[in-house]
């Protein structure tokens, strides 16, 4: 059950522009960074950030995608048949600052899995984390470097990110979880 809208289309665009500018400022440009989106929502947001960074700096940073299905700590417990998508990193991680992008930061377990996957492909100079929404309740010591919207939630609430790339209108909503 939907409780309230956190971001509409204009709000998502606004926070992504801010994150893009923060990335440029913190890294003194984009020449040494690459974006890696966590499939699937994070990849859509990374693609949008890539366009914004190109508009701001005139340079399009490399873009990759990481699938974390087999790196999850509940892969054989919570997911009886994990769907594995491709990890695509068409550039060397060596010497790059990787900006890892996801839609919602919650417990930190997804980010931990993504870091494990990245390290299997190389050793970046640094990894920074950009998220559209940080909803709290960390179970691991992970925090985002760039946050679009921070909200304190209860464990009975969920954050749903809807994106046009999935055929939905751009929105982020806070919902009450309904137990089956």
Buried (B, 14 or more C-beta within 10 A) or exposed (E): EEEEEBBBEEBBBBBBBBBBBBBBEEBEBBEEBBBBBBBBBBBBBBBBBBEBBBEBBEEEBBBBBBBBBBBBEEBEEEEEEBEEBEBBBEBEBEEBBBBBBBBBBBBBBBBBBBBBBBEEBBEBEEBBBBBBBBBEBBEEEBEBBBBBBEBEBEEEBBBBBBBEBEEEEBBBBBBEEEEE
